[in-house]
Amino acid sequence: MNRWEEKRYHSMDYDLKKIYGEKIYKITLDGGMSCPNRDGTIGKGGCIFCSAHGSGDFAGSRELSIREQLQKGKQDLNSKRPVHSYIAYFQAFTNTYAPVEYLRKIFLEAITDDDVKILSIATRPDCLGPDVLTLLEELSKIKPIWIELGLQTIHEDTARFIRRGYELSVFEEAVQNLRQIGVSVIVHTILFLPNETQEQMLETIDFLNHCDIQGIKLQLLHILKQTRLANLYEKAPFFVPDMMEYIEFVGKCISHLNPEISIHRLTGDGPEDLLIAPLWSSNKRTVLNTLHRYLKEQDIWQGKEYHA
């Protein structure tokens, strides 16, 4: 087994501490963008699980400039502990869905901050045209760039159900294009989407094992108020795992995951004022502590069941 801390999986924190010698903290930013799946270009209202904040429920205020959001994020983090280094994370909505000159302006504001070590940008694979790729290649010569792509699932039936709005081939092309310019790719997946079996979820993991990606987020499905998913759940409740059911399945995901892929997230903590289910997920520390204990007790480590 590879030597990754006591947690038995290859974590983002482990990688960053090796490179920078300290923990790096994220500051979540709002670049003031929308999404083609919300404004009518592809669809309206976004994916069915998406809140009014476009998955940026913890992002900064778009009423502030990027520099101001960074400054506020630093102040908030340093009020709890001394912090020296940051990831500037453009989280809310689709963060390459704007004219390239505007993107250049806001991304440069973030990446030229002396305390920012990495620029991380959450976007859709269908919003990475040639002009955006050229900009990202330019920026990658300043500091490392991460592009976070919301895949969620490889299964087309589920993708249509959640109103993702693009086919799997679009994702594959985006990954190839990003890797050709040397940009790291982090993929978002959602576990326990309605009607997906554990076998199907593991098929998504196995597919990603053989893509040229550098990181993955395993996100528990949250049902949030004022979303289409919440309306569906209210009319016909679907299966939502309890904490141990989720932990046991995450253990399977970890054991099947390519050990070279860095894990950036293992659960998630939706805003408490919006969270309908699963309510146990709001106690993230308990979930992670229980997961780490379970992995040790069951002798599970990343890649145990992985086959190249």
Disulfide bonds with the S-S distance in Angstrom:
none
